[in-house]
Amino acid sequence: MAKVNIGGQAVLEGVMMKGKSYYAVAVRKADGDIVVDSKKSTSIMERVKIFKWPLLRGVAVFIESLILGVKTLNYSAELYGDEEVEETPSKFEIWLSNKLGEKGEKIIMALVMVLSFALSIGLFMVLPMLLSALLKRFIDISLVVQNLIEGAIRITLFLGYMKLVSKMRDIRRTFEYHGAEHKCINCLEQDKELNVENVKGCTRLHKSCGTSFLFVVMIVSILVYSVFTTESVWIRTVIRVGMLPVIAGISYEFIRWARLKPENKLANLLSKPGMWLQREFTTAEPDDKQIEVAIAAIEGVFKHEPM
């Protein structure tokens, strides 16, 4: 397998690809044209060497991916809809623009990220804990069993959420672009020429997918939280939130190891749940036009970072 230092994500009617120091967003506009925007983006790991350490690099990659993901998703939404009727700005948007100027948009983006992150923690971390604690009031179970039940509830909620959003038409389109992104990266890793026909022949599944990462987080959280057991709901809540960076770091190291060991039977076996999740929920077979967009995004990176 060829070594490829590139990753990406699907955006609205497009794909974002990121190399070591540059990223590119390719979006097919409503009129059919593909627009590619390339920008420099140096990781904090290059500026602060301590973030290259194991575990810490996982936290850095997760936060940077989250920030870049929201930024490029907003960009694609604006670009794809720029030919549609523009909405009249709300009074709040006008006030924010007058008071803060260009910083207003960044503040709104930061608030959206914080709110989304808080809702995710509440739904997938705190709620399962509260439900398992409620169950313990009616059934005499040990803290270890309670933690296992909490983990099962967490995974069930996650799978249910994935199943629900995968039924939405716009999300389904995004999952097709997600498949195009994976196919292109797999094509590069197989050292094939990057064209539509070669990409179509590659799998839409990839070990380093963010979906696999999230599923590994679910599993690792069960193991980590089993070490820290307490009857206090408040302390358990603090532990769940406080240990998230550790869980993210461990999960990243596993995903990284699995990608670097393509022929390792253990790595392939442990990667199967995440790959199944991609196949069933978060990726779909793209058409030729979607593959063209993904290729354009990669070419937008290679223009600055040739392989």
C-alpha positions in Angstrom: 0.0 0.0 0.0 1.4 3.4 -1.0 1.8 5.9 1.8 -0.7 8.7 1.4 -0.7 11.7 3.7 -4.2 12.9 3.0 -7.6 12.7 4.6 -10.9 14.3 4.1 -14.6 14.6 4.7 -17.8 15.1 2.8 -19.5 18.5 2.7 -22.7 19.8 1.1 -22.5 18.8 -2.5 -18.8 18.4 -2.2 -15.6 17.0 -0.6 -12.9 18.5 1.5 -9.4 17.0 1.3 -6.5 17.9 3.6 -2.8 17.2 3.2 0.0 18.1 5.6 -0.1 21.8 5.2 -3.0 22.6 2.7 -6.6 21.7 2.4 -9.0 22.0 -0.6 -12.8 22.1 -0.8 -14.4 21.1 -4.1 -18.2 21.9 -4.4 -20.4 21.3 -7.4 -22.6 24.4 -7.6 -26.3 24.4 -8.6 -25.3 25.3 -12.2 -23.1 22.2 -12.4 -19.7 23.9 -12.2 -17.1 22.6 -9.8 -15.5 25.3 -7.6 -12.2 24.4 -5.8 -10.9 26.5 -2.9 -7.4 25.7 -1.6 -5.9 27.2 1.6 -2.9 26.7 3.8 -3.6 25.0 7.2 -0.7 24.2 9.4 -1.4 21.8 12.2 -0.7 22.7 15.8 1.5 19.6 15.9 3.9 21.4 13.6 3.9 24.5 15.8 3.9 22.9 19.2 6.0 19.7 19.2 4.4 18.3 22.4 1.2 17.6 20.4 3.1 15.0 18.3 3.3 12.8 21.4 1.0 9.7 21.5 -2.4 10.4 23.0 -1.9 14.2 22.7 -1.8 14.0 18.9 -5.1 12.3 18.9 -6.7 15.2 20.9 -5.1 17.7 18.5 -6.3 15.9 15.4 -9.8 15.6 16.8 -10.2 19.3 17.7 -8.6 20.5 14.4 -10.8 18.2 12.4 -13.9 19.4 14.2 -13.0 23.1 13.5 -12.0 22.6 9.9 -15.1 20.4 9.3 -17.5 23.0 10.5 -15.7 25.7 8.6 -15.7 23.9 5.3 -19.3 22.7 5.8 -20.4 26.3 6.2 -18.4 27.3 3.1 -20.0 24.6 1.0 -23.5 25.5 2.1 -22.9 29.2 1.2 -21.3 28.3 -2.1 -23.9 25.8 -3.2 -26.8 28.2 -2.3 -25.3 31.4 -3.7 -27.5 31.3 -6.8 -30.7 30.9 -4.7 -32.7 33.7 -3.3 -30.8 35.3 -0.5 -32.4 35.3 2.9 -32.9 38.7 4.6 -30.5 38.9 7.6 -32.1 38.7 11.0 -31.9 41.7 13.4 -29.5 39.7 15.5 -27.2 39.1 12.5 -27.3 42.8 11.6 -26.5 43.8 15.2 -23.7 41.3 15.3 -22.3 42.5 12.0 -22.4 46.1 13.1 -20.8 45.4 16.5 -18.2 42.9 15.6 -17.7 43.1 11.8 -16.0 40.0 10.3 -15.4 38.5 13.8 -19.1 38.1 14.2 -19.2 35.1 11.8 -16.3 33.4 13.7 -18.1 33.9 17.0 -21.3 32.4 15.6 -19.3 29.4 14.3 -17.6 29.0 17.7 -21.0 29.1 19.5 -22.5 26.5 17.1 -19.5 24.2 17.7 -19.7 24.6 21.5 -23.5 24.0 21.4 -23.2 21.0 19.1 -20.4 19.5 21.3 -22.4 20.0 24.4 -25.5 18.3 22.9 -23.4 15.4 21.8 -21.9 14.9 25.2 -25.3 15.2 26.8 -26.9 12.7 24.4 -24.2 10.1 24.1 -22.3 10.4 27.4 -24.5 11.9 30.1 -27.9 10.5 29.1 -26.8 6.8 29.0 -25.1 7.3 32.5 -28.4 8.7 33.9 -30.5 6.0 32.4 -28.2 3.3 33.8 -28.2 5.0 37.2 -32.0 5.1 37.1 -32.1 1.3 36.3 -29.8 0.6 39.3 -32.5 2.1 41.6 -34.9 -0.7 40.6 -32.5 -3.5 40.0 -29.6 -4.5 42.4 -26.6 -4.5 40.0 -22.9 -3.9 40.6 -21.2 -0.7 39.3 -19.3 -2.9 36.8 -22.6 -4.2 35.3 -24.1 -0.7 35.5 -21.2 0.6 33.4 -21.7 -2.2 30.8 -25.4 -1.3 30.6 -24.5 2.3 30.2 -22.1 1.4 27.3 -24.8 -0.7 25.7 -27.3 2.2 25.9 -24.7 4.6 24.5 -24.0 2.3 21.5 -27.7 1.8 20.9 -28.4 5.5 20.9 -25.5 6.1 18.5 -26.7 3.4 16.1 -30.3 4.7 16.3 -29.1 8.2 15.5 -27.1 7.0 12.5 -30.0 5.0 11.2 -32.3 8.0 11.6 -30.1 10.6 9.8 -29.2 8.1 7.0 -32.9 8.2 5.9 -32.7 12.0 5.2 -32.3 12.8 1.5 -29.8 15.6 1.9 -27.7 13.5 4.4 -27.9 10.6 2.0 -26.3 12.8 -0.7 -23.6 13.7 1.7 -22.9 10.0 2.5 -22.5 9.5 -1.3 -19.8 12.1 -1.3 -18.3 10.5 1.8 -18.1 7.3 -0.3 -16.4 9.2 -3.1 -13.9 10.6 -0.7 -13.0 7.1 0.6 -12.8 5.7 -2.9 -10.3 8.4 -4.0 -8.1 7.8 -1.0 -8.1 4.1 -1.5 -7.2 4.6 -5.1 -4.2 6.6 -4.1 -3.2 4.1 -1.5 -3.3 1.4 -4.2 -1.0 3.5 -6.2 -3.4 3.7 -9.2 -3.8 6.7 -11.5 -6.5 9.0 -10.1 -9.3 8.9 -12.6 -13.0 8.1 -12.5 -12.8 4.6 -13.7 -10.0 3.6 -11.3 -11.8 5.3 -8.4 -15.1 3.5 -9.2 -13.3 0.1 -8.8 -12.1 0.9 -5.2 -14.0 0.3 -2.0 -16.0 3.0 -0.3 -14.8 1.8 3.2 -11.7 3.0 5.0 -10.1 2.1 8.3 -9.3 5.8 9.2 -12.9 7.0 8.7 -14.3 9.4 11.3 -17.3 7.0 11.7 -14.9 4.2 12.7 -13.2 6.6 15.1 -16.5 7.5 16.8 -17.4 3.8 17.2 -14.0 3.1 18.7 -14.6 6.0 21.1 -17.8 4.2 22.2 -15.9 1.0 22.9 -12.9 2.6 24.6 -15.2 4.7 26.8 -16.6 1.4 28.3 -13.2 0.2 29.1 -11.9 3.5 30.5 -15.0 4.3 32.6 -14.9 0.8 34.1 -11.7 1.9 35.8 -13.4 4.9 37.4 -16.5 3.7 39.2 -18.4 5.6 41.8 -22.0 5.9 43.2 -22.0 9.7 42.9 -23.9 10.8 39.8 -22.1 14.2 39.8 -18.6 12.6 40.1 -19.5 10.2 37.3 -20.6 13.1 35.1 -17.3 14.9 35.8 -15.3 11.8 35.0 -17.2 11.2 31.8 -16.5 14.7 30.5 -13.0 15.0 31.9 -11.8 11.7 30.4 -13.0 12.5 26.9 -9.5 13.7 25.8 -7.9 10.5 27.0 -10.6 8.4 25.3 -10.1 10.4 22.0 -6.3 10.0 22.3 -6.5 6.2 22.8 -9.1 5.8 20.0 -6.9 7.8 17.6 -3.9 5.7 18.3 -5.9 2.5 17.5 -7.2 4.0 14.2 -3.7 5.1 13.3 -2.2 1.7 14.1 -4.9 -0.1 12.1 -4.2 2.1 9.1 -0.5 1.5 9.2 -1.0 -2.3 9.5 -3.1 -3.2 6.4 -2.0 -6.8 6.4 -2.3 -7.4 10.2 -5.1 -9.9 10.9 -5.8 -8.5 14.4 -6.0 -4.9 13.1 -8.4 -6.0 10.3 -10.5 -8.0 12.8 -10.8 -5.1 15.3 -11.6 -2.7 12.4 -14.6 -4.7 11.2 -17.3 -3.0 13.4 -16.3 0.4 12.2 -16.2 -0.8 8.6 -19.6 -2.3 9.0 -21.0 1.0 10.3 -19.6 2.8 7.3 -21.2 0.2 4.9 -24.6 0.2 6.6 -25.0 3.9 7.5 -22.4 6.6 6.7 -21.2 5.9 3.1 -23.0 5.1 -0.1 -21.9 4.4 -3.7 -21.3 7.7 -5.5 -22.0 8.5 -9.1 -19.3 9.7 -11.6 -20.0 13.3 -11.0 -19.5 13.0 -7.3 -16.2 11.2 -7.9 -15.2 14.0 -10.2 -15.7 16.4 -7.3 -13.6 14.3 -4.9 -10.8 14.1 -7.5 -10.9 17.9 -7.9 -10.5 18.3 -4.1 -7.4 16.0 -4.1 -6.0 17.8 -7.1 -6.5 21.1 -5.2 -4.3 19.8 -2.4 -1.7 18.3 -4.8 -1.3 21.6 -6.5 0.5 22.8 -3.4 1.7 19.4 -2.1 2.7 17.1 -4.9 2.9 13.4 -4.1 
